[in-house]
Amino acid sequence: MLYLAHIPGPPLVSFVEYMWSLSDAPSHAAERIVPSGTLELVINLEEDEIRIYDPDGGGVRRFSGAVVSGAYRRFFVIDTREHASVVGVHFRPGRAGPLLGVPPGALADQHVDLETLWPESAIELRDRLCAAARPADRFAVLEQMLLRRLSRRRDGHPAVPLALGQLENPDVTIGSIATSLRLSPRRLIEVFTAEVGMTPKRLARVLRFQRALALARREGPPDWGRLATACGYFDQPHLIHDVRELTGMSPVSLLRASERVKDNHVALAEG
């Protein structure tokens, strides 16, 4: 598997965390995508189709070769045979709306064909990406298209980026954030969910989970009890409960299965 990431320059870097290119399908046939708190634009260059499998055996959903993945609260499953040639855009939390042209809250827990959002340019984008020979050329095509979209952007509610910054603190409460922004908790939840794709409380849980996973990877065999306290969980059972709800796996299994795959991807064993 060949994975490359590219960080765009300004002004796109304020909206896009990174772009990525993935080629050469891995040996495992499926991967679980765990919550990241943001949205992704994904384009399959090998075939004009993307398949998403429901986590509880509910069947497969089929989309065109260019889709937007909304902010998911739980995991979903993908077919890695599509990894022969895929590129994507990983947006920053709360910053995808101006580029996609729709509030992320309208895309929560679902995939949507890009052509639904960009009827005048989705096919053009995939055609240009398919024609580009190298990952660097594909990143350039993506940047050009996103810059074109950025010229039409509408700024969102000013409280949302401030709230996002405060959520980095594991000890903060939604009530204290609302008070600091001079909003009622209800109004904060309303504008935040529309622009981020999940409630502040849910995103705080996802960010806490992401911090715990990153720290566990750095520590080698982690002390889960100490790690849980360091990341803002009440105790180790609290961490285990949250990880199972978000990913469907235990922390130990998740850590083992997420080695040597793309960020937020978990390799699934055959059978």
C-alpha positions as a printed NumPy array, in Angstrom:
array([[  0.   ,   0.   ,   0.   ],
       [  1.355,   3.406,  -1.003],
       [ -0.059,   6.293,   1.004],
       [  0.898,   9.939,   0.453],
       [ -0.395,  13.059,   2.219],
       [ -0.208,  16.675,   1.094],
       [ -0.897,  19.825,   3.12 ],
       [ -2.172,  22.66 ,   0.902],
       [ -0.99 ,  26.224,   1.215],
       [ -3.052,  29.248,   2.218],
       [ -5.894,  29.99 ,   2.028],
       [ -6.971,  26.341,   1.636],
       [ -5.03 ,  25.174,   4.687],
       [ -7.569,  27.001,   6.865],
       [-10.264,  24.653,   5.538],
       [ -8.383,  21.476,   4.575],
       [ -6.205,  19.581,   7.043],
       [ -4.602,  17.469,   4.326],
       [ -5.152,  15.765,   0.985],
       [ -4.225,  12.123,   0.469],
       [ -3.496,   9.556,  -2.211],
       [ -3.794,   5.808,  -1.721],
       [ -2.809,   3.056,  -4.151],
       [ -2.105,  -0.667,  -4.152],
       [ -4.897,  -2.463,  -2.311],
       [ -3.79 ,  -4.01 ,   1.011],
       [ -3.938,  -7.745,   1.706],
       [ -7.021,  -7.467,   3.947],
       [-10.358,  -7.208,   2.153],
       [-12.153,  -4.694,   4.376],
       [-11.501,  -1.807,   6.727],
       [-13.532,  -0.151,   9.439],
       [-13.537,   3.669,   9.34 ],
       [-13.729,   5.113,  12.853],
       [-15.054,   8.591,  13.728],
       [-12.747,  11.555,  13.201],
       [-15.159,  14.442,  13.806],
       [-14.898,  15.797,  10.29 ],
       [-15.839,  15.172,   6.654],
       [-13.941,  13.747,   3.705],
       [-14.194,  14.011,  -0.059],
       [-13.192,  10.67 ,  -1.613],
       [-12.651,   9.929,  -5.328],
       [-12.097,   6.414,  -6.675],
       [ -9.983,   6.651,  -9.837],
       [ -9.928,   2.93 , -10.626],
       [-13.681,   2.445, -11.049],
       [-16.616,   4.827, -10.964],
       [-18.137,   3.342,  -7.823],
       [-17.672,   3.435,  -4.049],
       [-19.295,   0.846,  -1.793],
       [-20.092,   1.441,   1.878],
       [-21.055,  -1.472,   4.108],
       [-23.334,  -0.981,   7.091],
       [-21.598,  -2.005,  10.325],
       [-24.359,  -4.294,  11.558],
       [-24.704,  -6.41 ,   8.424],
       [-27.408,  -4.216,   6.927],
       [-26.136,  -4.499,   3.374],
       [-24.144,  -2.374,   0.979],
       [-24.773,   1.153,  -0.255],
       [-23.423,   2.002,  -3.696],
       [-22.336,   5.459,  -4.819],
       [-20.59 ,   7.007,  -7.788],
       [-16.794,   7.235,  -7.832],
       [-16.797,  10.617,  -6.09 ],
       [-18.509,  10.967,  -2.722],
       [-18.56 ,  13.089,   0.395],
       [-18.459,  11.217,   3.67 ],
       [-20.281,  13.146,   6.376],
       [-19.255,  13.277,  10.026],
       [-20.098,   9.824,  11.362],
       [-20.824,   9.195,  15.032],
       [-19.909,   5.508,  14.715],
       [-17.836,   3.391,  12.355],
       [-18.695,   2.089,   8.895],
       [-16.981,  -0.458,   6.633],
       [-15.338,  -0.119,   3.215],
       [-14.106,  -2.565,   0.583],
       [-10.315,  -2.24 ,   0.243],
       [-10.365,  -3.598,  -3.313],
       [-11.182,   0.004,  -4.215],
       [ -7.762,   1.121,  -2.968],
       [ -6.049,   0.513,  -6.296],
       [ -6.2  ,   4.281,  -6.86 ],
       [ -8.04 ,   6.66 ,  -4.53 ],
       [ -7.534,  10.31 ,  -3.62 ],
       [ -9.259,  12.389,  -1.004],
       [ -9.569,  15.58 ,   0.987],
       [ -9.731,  15.563,   4.791],
       [-11.434,  18.758,   5.907],
       [-10.859,  20.509,   9.214],
       [-13.703,  20.18 ,  11.739],
       [-16.31 ,  22.849,  11.079],
       [-14.654,  24.053,   7.874],
       [-16.076,  21.826,   5.139],
       [-19.336,  23.724,   4.605],
       [-17.959,  26.709,   2.676],
       [-16.274,  24.384,   0.17 ],
       [-18.988,  21.771,  -0.168],
       [-21.779,  24.344,  -0.395],
       [-24.019,  22.608,   2.144],
       [-24.059,  22.626,   5.97 ],
       [-22.221,  19.544,   7.283],
       [-25.153,  18.908,   9.608],
       [-27.175,  17.934,   6.53 ],
       [-24.606,  15.233,   5.703],
       [-24.184,  13.668,   9.157],
       [-23.929,   9.86 ,   9.282],
       [-24.246,   9.449,   5.525],
       [-22.421,   9.442,   2.215],
       [-23.585,  11.646,  -0.649],
       [-22.587,  11.586,  -4.317],
       [-20.434,  14.618,  -5.039],
       [-22.537,  15.301,  -8.131],
       [-25.491,  16.026,  -5.828],
       [-23.493,  18.829,  -4.192],
       [-21.462,  19.983,  -7.212],
       [-23.713,  19.203, -10.216],
       [-21.693,  21.432, -12.515],
       [-18.179,  20.215, -11.637],
       [-18.105,  16.772,  -9.961],
       [-17.697,  14.818, -13.213],
       [-15.104,  17.301, -14.453],
       [-13.098,  16.869, -11.236],
       [-13.001,  13.077, -11.441],
       [-12.123,  13.149, -15.162],
       [ -9.211,  15.528, -14.531],
       [ -7.975,  13.436, -11.612],
       [ -8.122,  10.253, -13.691],
       [ -6.08 ,  11.972, -16.4  ],
       [ -3.404,  13.191, -13.985],
       [ -0.361,  10.913, -14.033],
       [  1.209,  11.49 , -10.601],
       [ -0.055,  12.096,  -7.048],
       [  1.462,  15.586,  -7.136],
       [ -0.553,  16.379, -10.264],
       [ -3.717,  15.094,  -8.609],
       [ -3.139,  17.225,  -5.529],
       [ -2.735,  20.229,  -7.842],
       [ -6.065,  19.429,  -9.539],
       [ -7.792,  19.145,  -6.163],
       [ -6.351,  22.458,  -5.003],
       [ -7.476,  24.222,  -8.172],
       [-11.029,  22.931,  -7.816],
       [-11.25 ,  23.753,  -4.116],
       [ -9.906,  27.262,  -4.69 ],
       [-12.592,  27.717,  -7.307],
       [-15.2  ,  26.628,  -4.774],
       [-13.685,  28.818,  -2.083],
       [-14.393,  31.959,  -4.098],
       [-18.122,  31.319,  -3.498],
       [-17.886,  30.605,   0.207],
       [-20.109,  32.054,   2.88 ],
       [-18.652,  32.401,   6.343],
       [-20.416,  30.544,   9.125],
       [-21.354,  31.51 ,  12.652],
       [-18.378,  33.164,  14.414],
       [-18.994,  31.172,  17.605],
       [-18.235,  27.808,  16.004],
       [-14.432,  28.133,  15.57 ],
       [-14.195,  29.563,  19.086],
       [-16.165,  26.626,  20.467],
       [-13.973,  24.184,  18.542],
       [-10.886,  25.691,  20.119],
       [-12.302,  25.309,  23.61 ],
       [-13.248,  21.665,  23.014],
       [ -9.541,  20.84 ,  22.844],
       [ -9.577,  21.22 ,  26.643],
       [-10.87 ,  17.895,  28.064],
       [-12.126,  19.598,  31.241],
       [-14.395,  22.145,  29.535],
       [-18.192,  21.802,  29.646],
       [-20.713,  22.727,  26.981],
       [-22.382,  25.104,  29.438],
       [-19.142,  26.973,  30.103],
       [-18.435,  27.255,  26.376],
       [-21.923,  28.653,  25.748],
       [-21.514,  31.159,  28.58 ],
       [-18.138,  32.34 ,  27.292],
       [-19.648,  32.887,  23.828],
       [-22.772,  34.59 ,  25.193],
       [-25.055,  31.985,  23.684],
       [-27.633,  29.738,  25.266],
       [-26.563,  26.073,  25.318],
       [-29.432,  25.29 ,  22.95 ],
       [-28.318,  27.913,  20.427],
       [-24.695,  26.772,  20.634],
       [-25.707,  23.169,  19.973],
       [-27.864,  24.294,  17.029],
       [-25.21 ,  26.318,  15.174],
       [-22.389,  23.924,  16.068],
       [-24.232,  20.835,  14.809],
       [-25.154,  22.573,  11.557],
       [-21.552,  23.558,  10.771],
       [-19.62 ,  20.608,  12.225],
       [-21.981,  17.686,  11.649],
       [-22.361,  16.554,  15.252],
       [-23.158,  18.102,  18.615],
       [-20.38 ,  19.635,  20.741],
       [-20.769,  16.819,  23.279],
       [-20.403,  14.136,  20.629],
       [-17.39 ,  15.824,  19.047],
       [-15.767,  16.135,  22.477],
       [-16.123,  12.354,  22.841],
       [-14.621,  11.755,  19.394],
       [-11.689,  14.092,  20.089],
       [-11.057,  12.414,  23.446],
       [-11.058,   9.02 ,  21.717],
       [ -8.657,  10.29 ,  19.068],
       [ -6.303,  11.645,  21.765],
       [ -6.353,   8.303,  23.581],
       [ -5.607,   6.333,  20.402],
       [ -2.742,   8.66 ,  19.432],
       [ -1.199,   8.421,  22.911],
       [ -1.576,   4.634,  22.974],
       [  0.3  ,   4.385,  19.673],
       [  3.169,   6.509,  20.995],
       [  3.517,   4.574,  24.244],
       [  3.922,   1.078,  22.844],
       [  2.132,  -1.319,  25.214],
       [  0.083,   1.331,  27.047],
       [ -1.028,   1.492,  30.647],
       [ -4.72 ,   1.853,  29.804],
       [ -5.746,   3.018,  33.268],
       [ -3.188,   5.845,  33.351],
       [ -3.915,   6.703,  29.721],
       [ -7.645,   6.931,  30.441],
       [ -7.071,   9.447,  33.235],
       [ -4.611,  11.468,  31.123],
       [ -7.157,  11.796,  28.294],
       [-10.099,  12.895,  30.447],
       [-11.957,   9.624,  31.061],
       [-13.287,   8.852,  34.523],
       [-11.445,   5.52 ,  34.548],
       [-10.43 ,   2.601,  32.342],
       [-13.973,   1.122,  32.033],
       [-15.179,   4.531,  30.802],
       [-12.499,   4.492,  28.086],
       [-13.379,   0.907,  27.099],
       [-17.091,   1.769,  26.866],
       [-16.476,   4.804,  24.646],
       [-14.057,   2.989,  22.348],
       [-16.486,   0.093,  21.907],
       [-19.379,   2.43 ,  21.124],
       [-17.41 ,   4.454,  18.56 ],
       [-15.488,   1.627,  16.895],
       [-17.155,  -1.672,  17.805],
       [-13.814,  -2.939,  19.174],
       [-11.897,  -3.133,  22.417],
       [ -8.99 ,  -0.663,  22.842],
       [ -6.43 ,  -3.476,  22.56 ],
       [ -7.98 ,  -4.877,  19.365],
       [ -8.331,  -1.389,  17.887],
       [ -4.697,  -0.529,  18.561],
       [ -3.474,  -3.746,  16.956],
       [ -5.758,  -3.475,  13.906],
       [ -5.006,   0.195,  13.199],
       [ -1.27 ,  -0.343,  12.71 ],
       [  0.104,   0.303,   9.208],
       [ -3.155,   1.577,   7.709],
       [ -4.414,   5.038,   6.833],
       [ -5.449,   7.344,   9.692],
       [ -8.89 ,   6.457,  11.099],
       [ -8.868,   3.11 ,   9.26 ],
       [ -8.868,  -0.281,  10.996],
       [ -7.945,  -3.493,   9.18 ],
       [-10.532,  -6.27 ,   9.444],
       [ -9.45 ,  -9.888,   9.412],
       [-10.973, -12.31 ,   6.936],
       [-14.069, -14.093,   8.151]])
